[in-house]
Amino acid sequence: MLKKILLFIFLIFVNPNWASFWYLILLDNDFVSRFADSYGRTVFVENANLESMPGIEILDANNIYFQVVETEPNRFDIDYKKDSNLYTKKSRCRVKMFRGQSNYINVKLNNKEYPALIDTGFPEYFMINDVIIIENKLKILPFKLKPHVDGFSWMDEVQIGSMRITDIFSYYQLGHYEKQLFGKTMLKQGYFFLGLKFLRRFKYILFDNINSEVEFSPVSFRAEPNEQWKQYKMSFEKYYDNLTRTMVEIPIAGDSAKIMLDTGAGISLLMSQSKWEKFSEKVDVIKEANARIQAVHGLDDVNEIIVEELIVGEKRIPDAPIHIFSDDSLLGPDYFILGIGCFKDTVIVLDFEHNLLWIKRTTALVENN
């Protein structure tokens, strides 16, 4: 590994303009990606548009795949002319997490693999970014809907493990994250969002953080008799602009709570400053610092709090991180979210058939054995 790093740095200083070409030849892609992740600077880059890009086909609002009907300003309906279909060779599809991250898996499009965020916080089916559209020359319909959603796209087929999904309508955004090193772009990251409408097509989704795997299943979840699980009620509520969010009823810091569950959030808790002012009375803060985190629209400034212990359900989380957003951020003053970071050392199940969140009990998780 040290030899690869030294070779990489040598190539950049010998000829920066050709460095990216040579390191892709002399070094393996996985090494380059990991090196950029570890040492590169993360920036969010926005494209002005994709219409002028070579190979990008622009669709009409009424095309062979779908029709967009604007019902009133900034509101619209989609008339799907082709239904998305899901095919699987097995009763369950189990895939590895992307680099051990609880909420990421690999998705394959045109034999290229991309990380995909399993995101209950995104209420639609799919969203992709501009990198994927450019690399795969996808068909698009530019249509400014709201902040960070810039139009619709169409994909013929996507693969997730043993599953095939065909005829896919997706939102897209004109932005992506890059890793830059010595002023040069080392990595442009294409990524998918797998949203709530897609996830609810399955009877359950299991996050196995012990074995770093995710399971999608069209059959009912059945816990093994010798295993112990705790169940919490899930529900699906309409909120802003008639969108749907996932709510779970679970004790947090000793008090009953009904909180939005967002698997797209890798942290334990996220909340507004107003919410934190009351919540802070229940926990002991051991560290506080300003931080920048990657959000769908770019880097966000947050106040990162580390609390000595956070109790979620029966689970005790030592040194738990909490992100605090200002009340005037896009998220608003009522922001209060439970992230998947609370469960990174256990197994959880989103049981969409029975509207339950299952958390596997272990000796490390149960408050009182």
N, C-alpha and C positions, 0 to 999 in steps of 0.2 A: 504493500500500500504506500509506503514512504517513497519508493522509487517512482510510482505512478504520479504522486503529487509533485515531486521534484521535476519530473519530465514535463508535466503539465505547465508548471510555472516557467520552466525554461522556454517552452514553445511560445508562450505569450510574450516574453520579453524579446525573443529572437525576431519574431514577426507577428505582431498583434493582429494584423489583418487576416493572416492565414491560420491563426491559432485554432479557431473553432473548427476549421476543416481538418487540421492534422490531429487534434485530440480525438475527434470522432473516429478517425482511422486507427490511431495507435492505441487508444484506450477504449474499453468497453462502455456502452451507453449507460449501463447501470452505475458504473463508477462515476461517470461525468455527472449524472443526475444527483447522486449522493454527495459528491464533492461540492456541487453548486448549492445544494440545500444547506450544507454545513458552513460553507465559507462565503457564499455569494450574498449580495445585497438584494432584498426583495423589493420590487417596485410594481405598481399597477399601471398598465399601459392601456389607453383607450384608442380605438380606431374611430375615425370620423364617420366612415361608412364602408360597406362591403360591395356596393353596386359597381364600383370601378375595378374590382379585383378580377383578374383573368380567370375564366372557367366557372364563375359564379352565375348561376341562372336565376333571374328574377321572376318570381311568380306573380300572376294577377291575383287580385282579391277573390276572384271566382276562378278556381283552377280545378284540375282533375282530382285533387286530393281533398280540398276543403274550400269553404266559402266563408269569408269574413263579412258579417252584417253588423254595421254600426247602428245600434238602437237609439243612441243619444250621444252627445259629446262625451268622449272618453269612456263610453260603455259599448260593448259589442257582444255578439254571439258568434259561435263557430259552428258551422254546419259541416260535419265530417262526412265526406263522400266515401272514404275508405276507413274501416274500423281497424284499429291496432289489434294484432293477434299475438298470443303468447304460446310458444310450443316448448315442451320439455320432455326429455327422454326418461326422466325419473320422477318419482312422486315428490321428491324433495331435491332442491338444488343447493348444494353447499359449496361455498367459494372462500378462498383465502382473503383476509383483510389486506389492503394495500399497505405494505410496510408496517404491519402490525397496528395501524390506526383503526380504532374501533368503528368509525363511521365511514370508512372508505373501502371500496373494492375496485377491481379492474373491470372495465367494459371494453368490448372489442367492436370496432367499426372499421369495415374494409381492411381487416387483418392488422389494424393498428390498435394498440392498447392505450386506454386513457383511464386515469383515476376518476371514480364516480363517488360523489358524496350522497350517502343515504340520508335524506333530509326531510323529516316530518314537518319541519318549519317552512318548507316550500310547498304551497298548497296545490300546485298543478302537477302534470305528469312528468315532463322532462324539461330541462333547460341545458343549453350548451353555450360555449363561448366562441368568440370569433376565430380562435386558433383552429378549432375543430372544423368550422365551416370552410376556412381557407385551405387547410390540408386535405380535406375530402371533397372540395368543390361541390358543396351541397346547394340545393335549391332553397331560396329564401324569399320572404315577403317582408320588406322593411315596413314597420308599423309601430310607431312610438306609442306605447301603452301607458307607461308609468316610469318613474326613475329606475334605471338599470335593466329594463326590459325593452329591447329595441326592435323586435319583430318576431316572425314565425319562420321555422325551417321544417324541412321534411327529410326523413331518413328511411331508406328502404328496409334496412335490417340492422339490428344491434344484437350482440351476443353477451350473455352474462353466464359464465360457466357452461352448464349443459343446456341453458335456456336460449331460445331465439325469440326476439320480439320483432315483428314486421310492421311496416306501414306506420311509422312513428311521427306524429305531430309534436313539435318541440318549440319552446320559446328560445330566443337567443339574446345574448348581450354583446355589445361592442367593447369588450375589455377582457384583459387577461393579466395574470401575474407572470413576471419574468424574474429570473435570477441573473444578476449582473456581477461581473468580477473584473476589476481593473478597467471599468468603463465599458466593457464589452458584454453583450447579451450571451449568456451561456446556455440558457434554457427558457423556452417559451412554453408555458404549461396549458395544454388543452384539458378541459375537465367537463364532466357531466354533473347535473343535479338530478337525482332520482326522487321525485316529489311524492307527496302524500297520496294523490290520486292513483299513481302507479303502485305504490306500496300496498294500498288497500285492495288491490286485485288478488292478493294472497290472503290465506286464512291466518297465517302468522309469519313473522320474521324473527329469527333468533340471532342474537349477538353473543357469540361464544368468545369472550375475551381471555379465556384460559388457553384455548387452542388457536386463537386469532382467526376465527372463521365466522361467516355469516350464512344463515340458512333461510332460503325462501321456500315456502311450502303452500301448495294448493289443498293440502289435507289438514284436518284438525290437529291442534297441539294436544299431546297427551304426555303428562309428566310421568317419569318412571316411578314405580311404587316406593323404591328405596331412596328416592331423592326428596329433599325438602325445599318447598318453594313458598314464597309469600306473594299474595295477589293484591293488586290495587286497581280500583275501578278507573277505566279510561272512558272518555266521551269525546265527541267531535262537535265543536261549536262554530257557528257562523260569527265572523267579526267583520272588520273593515272591508268594504266593497264586496260583501257576500262571499268572502273567502272562508275556508275551513281550517281550524287549528285543532291539534290534539291536546286534550286536557287530561291530567291525571290527579286523583285525590290521594295524597300521600303526606304523612307528617314530615315537617322540615323544621329542624332546630327545636323540636319538642312541641310544636303547634301543628294542628291540622291545616292543610293547605290544598287548594285546588290551583294547579299551576300548569302552564303550557309546557309540554314535553317536546323538545327540539333535538332530534338526533343529529342535526347538522352542527350543533354546538359541542365542541370537544371539551369544554370546561365544565366545572361542577354546577355553578349558578351564574346567571347573568341578570342584572337588574338596573333600574334607573336610580339616580341619586336620591329621589324622593323615597323610593322603596327601601334603599339602604339605610336611610336615617332611622327608620323604625326597626329594620332587621338587625342592625348592628348591636342593638341592646341584648340580643340573644347569643352572641358569639364573642370570642376573645380574639382580637386582631394581634397578630405577631409580626406582620410586615405589610407595608403599603408602598406602592411605587407607580409612576406613570408608565404606560406600556402602549404599544401599537399592535393591533391584531388584524388578521386578514378577514375582511368581510366581502360579501358578494359585490359590493360597489367600490371596493378599494380598502386601503388601510384606515382603520378607525383608532382614534385616541380613546383610551379607557384608563380608569384607575384600577389597578390590580391589587386586590386585597388577599392576603393569606391569613386564614383563620386557624387557630390551634386545632379545632375539631369541628366538623360539620356532621350532624346526624340527619340522614335521609332515610325515612322508614325505620328499619332496624339496623341500618348500616352506618358505622362510624367511619368517617373519612378524616384522617389526620392531615394537617398542613393543606387544607383544602383551598384551592384558588377560587376567587369570585371576581367577576368583571363588572365594574360599575360604569354606566354610561350617563352622560349629562342629560338632564330632562329635556333639553332643546335639541337632542339628536333626532335622527329620523325615526328612532324607535319609540320616542315619546315618554312621558312621565310614569306610565303604568306598566312599563316593561318589567317582567318577572318570569324567568325561564329556567327550567331544569334541563341541564345538558347531559350528554351521555358520559361525560367525564366522571360522573359519580359511580359508574359501574364498570370501570376499566379492569377490575380484578375479579369479575364474576360473570355469570351468564344471565341475560335478560331476554324476555320474549314479549314482543308486541303482538298480542292475540286479538286480531281484528274481527275474528268470528264472534268472540264472546266479550269484546271490549274490556280486556284485562291487560294490565302490565304484570308480568311474572318476574320475580327476582329470585334467583337461586340462593338458597341459604347454605352457608358454610360456617365453620367454627369462627372464621375471621369476620363474618358478616353479622352474626347474631349477637344482639346486645347482651342478652342473658341466656346462657346455654341451659 
